[in-house]
Amino acid sequence: MAVEEGSSVASTPTTPMRATGTGATGAGATKAGATGADPTEEQLAVMFAGLNEVIRAGEEMRRLRAEMIRLLAGAGWTQDRLARLAGMSQPAVSKQVTGSPGAASDTGGLALDQEDAPWLEGRLWGLAEAIAEEVAESGESGESTGPAGGGTARSARLTQALARGRKRFTERNVDALRRLVEEDLRTHRAALGPRHQEAREAYDRIARALDTGGAAGPYTEGTAPARRTLARQVQRMRLRQA
């Protein structure tokens, strides 16, 4: 260990260091000491920002789990079964089912064609991801993916940034995602194969609903991220089944 090595060198100052063995130990101790310097304010700021992203993602996933529990309980699943699947106690599941003050009592179920803004944004997100995956898979198999091909959809970078929390669902980013998805649908028709028509129809429905501003819907500001994530998964699953 660096600390022990440093102590050994300090306790025997009159012992000459040989080129091998002790000398190498001294160099290692010096290097360890150099890397043990206190982080700068800039490094701490980056660390804190990264930690906040992890915490925010964890909070959103907990909200998503709570919404899924309420949805499945409404579909007739028992609390014991939900507790086993979620790795929670039955009383904890019961608390999630009954909800908390300010939580939306009606989640809207798993119906794909819901028209509140977070749900529509989540569907667009899921559609973009599914298209990017199809394009990547077809590119790897050697199929032509159009002028913007090379196995990469134009929307891939933005969907990854949204998934990692580097981009937020602002009006500007949603508009950008719409343009990229529309371009992918034009340029990667062959790569999407039989799923192209389903993807095109899904995009048209999402775009029309977003153009009208979206319905008020069964959500609050706190549950909007969970609804986006849920709609994302439902849309991906639906397109995969096409």
C-alpha positions in Angstrom: 0.0 0.0 0.0 1.2 3.6 -0.7 0.9 4.6 2.9 3.0 1.7 4.2 5.6 2.3 1.6 5.9 6.0 2.4 6.2 5.2 6.1 9.0 2.7 5.4 11.0 5.2 3.4 10.6 7.9 6.0 11.6 5.6 8.8 15.0 4.6 7.2 16.3 7.9 5.7 20.0 6.7 5.9 19.4 3.6 3.8 20.4 4.2 0.2 17.7 3.4 -2.4 18.7 0.8 -4.9 17.7 1.0 -8.6 15.4 -1.9 -8.1 13.0 -2.8 -5.3 13.2 0.1 -2.8 13.8 2.7 -5.5 10.7 1.6 -7.5 8.7 1.7 -4.2 9.7 5.3 -3.6 8.6 6.3 -7.1 5.3 4.6 -6.7 4.7 6.4 -3.4 5.5 9.7 -5.0 3.0 9.1 -7.8 0.3 8.0 -5.3 0.9 11.2 -3.3 0.6 13.3 -6.5 -2.8 11.8 -7.4 -4.1 12.1 -3.9 -4.3 15.9 -4.2 -7.6 17.5 -3.2 -10.0 17.9 -6.2 -10.4 21.4 -7.6 -13.7 23.3 -7.4 -14.3 22.6 -11.1 -13.9 18.8 -10.5 -16.2 19.0 -7.5 -18.8 20.8 -9.5 -18.7 18.2 -12.3 -18.9 15.4 -9.7 -21.9 17.1 -8.0 -23.7 17.6 -11.3 -23.2 13.9 -12.2 -24.5 12.9 -8.8 -27.6 15.0 -9.2 -28.3 13.3 -12.6 -28.1 9.9 -10.9 -30.4 11.0 -8.1 -32.9 12.5 -10.5 -32.9 9.4 -12.6 -33.6 7.3 -9.4 -36.5 9.5 -8.4 -38.0 9.3 -11.9 -37.7 5.5 -11.8 -39.4 5.3 -8.4 -42.3 7.4 -9.8 -42.4 5.1 -12.8 -42.5 2.0 -10.6 -45.3 3.6 -8.5 -47.3 4.3 -11.6 -46.8 0.8 -13.0 -47.9 -0.7 -9.6 -51.1 1.4 -9.7 -51.8 0.4 -13.4 -51.3 -3.3 -12.8 -53.3 -3.2 -9.6 -56.1 -1.6 -11.6 -55.8 -4.4 -14.1 -56.5 -6.9 -11.3 -53.1 -8.0 -10.2 -52.9 -8.8 -6.5 -50.7 -6.8 -4.1 -48.9 -10.0 -3.1 -47.9 -10.7 -6.7 -46.9 -7.1 -7.3 -44.8 -7.2 -4.1 -42.9 -10.3 -5.3 -42.2 -8.8 -8.7 -41.1 -5.5 -7.3 -39.1 -6.9 -4.5 -41.2 -4.9 -2.0 -43.2 -5.6 1.1 -47.0 -5.9 0.7 -47.6 -2.9 2.9 -45.3 -0.8 0.7 -47.2 -1.9 -2.4 -50.5 -1.1 -0.7 -49.2 2.4 -0.1 -48.3 2.8 -3.7 -51.7 1.5 -4.9 -53.6 4.0 -2.7 -51.4 6.8 -4.0 -50.2 9.8 -2.1 -51.5 13.4 -1.8 -51.2 15.2 -5.1 -50.7 12.0 -7.1 -52.9 11.4 -10.2 -55.6 9.0 -9.2 -56.3 8.0 -12.8 -53.2 7.1 -14.7 -54.9 6.5 -18.0 -54.0 2.9 -18.3 -51.7 1.4 -21.0 -53.8 2.5 -23.9 -51.4 3.7 -26.6 -53.6 6.5 -28.0 -53.6 8.9 -25.1 -53.0 12.5 -25.9 -51.5 14.4 -23.0 -48.2 16.0 -23.8 -45.9 13.8 -21.7 -47.4 10.6 -23.1 -47.0 11.9 -26.7 -43.4 12.9 -26.1 -42.7 9.5 -24.6 -44.3 7.8 -27.7 -42.1 9.9 -30.0 -39.1 9.0 -27.9 -39.8 5.3 -28.1 -40.6 5.5 -31.8 -37.3 7.2 -32.5 -35.4 4.6 -30.4 -37.1 1.7 -32.2 -36.3 3.1 -35.6 -32.7 3.7 -34.6 -32.4 0.1 -33.5 -33.9 -1.2 -36.7 -31.6 0.9 -38.8 -28.5 -0.3 -36.7 -29.5 -3.9 -37.1 -30.1 -3.7 -40.8 -26.9 -1.8 -41.3 -25.0 -4.6 -39.5 -26.5 -7.2 -41.8 -25.2 -5.2 -44.8 -28.5 -3.8 -46.0 -28.7 -0.4 -47.6 -29.9 2.3 -45.1 -30.1 5.2 -47.5 -28.1 8.4 -47.8 -27.9 9.0 -44.1 -27.1 5.3 -43.5 -24.0 3.5 -42.3 -26.3 1.8 -39.8 -27.1 5.0 -37.8 -30.4 6.8 -37.7 -30.3 10.6 -37.6 -32.4 10.6 -34.4 -30.0 8.2 -32.6 -27.8 10.8 -30.9 -30.7 12.8 -29.5 -32.6 9.8 -28.2 -29.4 8.7 -26.4 -29.0 12.1 -24.9 -32.6 12.1 -23.7 -32.1 8.6 -22.2 -29.0 9.7 -20.3 -30.5 12.9 -19.1 -28.1 15.1 -21.1 -31.1 16.6 -22.9 -34.5 17.5 -21.4 -37.9 17.4 -23.0 -38.1 21.1 -23.9 -40.2 22.3 -26.8 -37.1 22.9 -28.9 -35.8 19.3 -28.3 -39.2 17.8 -29.0 -39.4 19.7 -32.3 -35.9 18.6 -33.2 -36.7 15.0 -32.5 -39.8 15.2 -34.7 -37.7 16.5 -37.6 -35.1 13.8 -37.2 -37.7 11.0 -36.9 -39.5 12.3 -40.1 -36.2 12.3 -41.9 -35.4 8.7 -40.7 -38.7 7.6 -42.0 -37.9 9.0 -45.4 -34.3 7.8 -45.7 -34.5 4.4 -44.0 -37.6 2.9 -45.5 -35.8 -0.2 -46.7 -34.1 -0.7 -43.4 -37.4 -0.6 -41.5 -39.0 -3.1 -43.9 -42.5 -4.2 -43.0 -42.5 -2.0 -39.9 -42.2 1.2 -41.9 -45.9 1.6 -42.4 -46.7 1.0 -38.7 -43.9 3.5 -37.8 -45.2 6.1 -40.3 -48.8 5.8 -39.0 -47.6 6.1 -35.4 -45.6 9.2 -36.2 -48.4 10.8 -38.0 -50.8 10.3 -35.1 -48.2 11.6 -32.6 -47.4 14.6 -34.7 -51.1 15.6 -35.2 -51.8 15.3 -31.4 -48.7 17.4 -30.6 -49.7 20.0 -33.1 -53.0 20.5 -31.2 -51.0 21.0 -27.9 -52.0 17.8 -26.3 -54.8 17.1 -23.8 -54.6 18.0 -20.1 -54.4 14.3 -19.4 -54.1 12.3 -16.1 -50.7 13.6 -14.9 -49.0 16.2 -12.7 -45.6 17.9 -13.2 -44.3 15.3 -10.8 -45.5 12.3 -12.8 -44.8 13.6 -16.3 -41.3 12.0 -16.5 -42.8 8.6 -15.5 -45.5 8.9 -18.1 -42.9 9.7 -20.8 -40.9 6.6 -19.8 -44.0 4.4 -19.7 -45.2 5.6 -23.1 -41.7 5.1 -24.5 -41.8 1.4 -23.5 -45.4 0.8 -24.7 -44.6 2.4 -28.1 -41.4 0.4 -28.5 -43.2 -2.8 -27.6 -46.0 -2.1 -30.0 -43.7 -1.4 -32.9 -41.7 -4.5 -32.2 -44.9 -6.5 -32.4 -45.8 -5.1 -35.8 
